[in-house]
Amino acid sequence: MRIHSCLAAIALPLVTALKLRPPTNPHSDQTTDIMWTVEPNDPPTWNLFLMNISQAFDLHAIVGEFVDPAPEKITFKFPVLRPADDYVLYAVNASNWDMVLASSGRFTIFA
């Protein structure tokens, strides 16, 4: 049983190689490109959320639902947000929002 648990722990990160990049110089109420890289074994679609990690469950925007990963980018207009350095993007399973596939690094949204 222990071997199976160890194998599952090793295999889990291999299931998705999706990597989200923090947006470059994002500003509140402005449009920006959000980019990522994918591998052939990554999920065919996923949802993309903008969250503030300074507070639990602080969802600020659903950037995209059932995102097609092939273009490796989505253009998004940020809502009006308070300037802060604690925003993160999360890619989550399209049918199970509790399953996080990837997250960007922490980034700042400017006024």
Secondary structure as GFF3:
##gff-version 3
##sequence-region A 1 111
A	DSSP	alpha_helix	2	15	.	.	.	ID=ss1
A	DSSP	beta_strand	19	20	.	.	.	ID=ss2
A	DSSP	beta_strand	31	37	.	.	.	ID=ss3
A	DSSP	beta_strand	46	52	.	.	.	ID=ss4
A	DSSP	beta_strand	59	67	.	.	.	ID=ss5
A	DSSP	beta_strand	73	77	.	.	.	ID=ss6
A	DSSP	beta_strand	84	93	.	.	.	ID=ss7
A	DSSP	beta_strand	100	103	.	.	.	ID=ss8
A	DSSP	beta_strand	107	109	.	.	.	ID=ss9
###
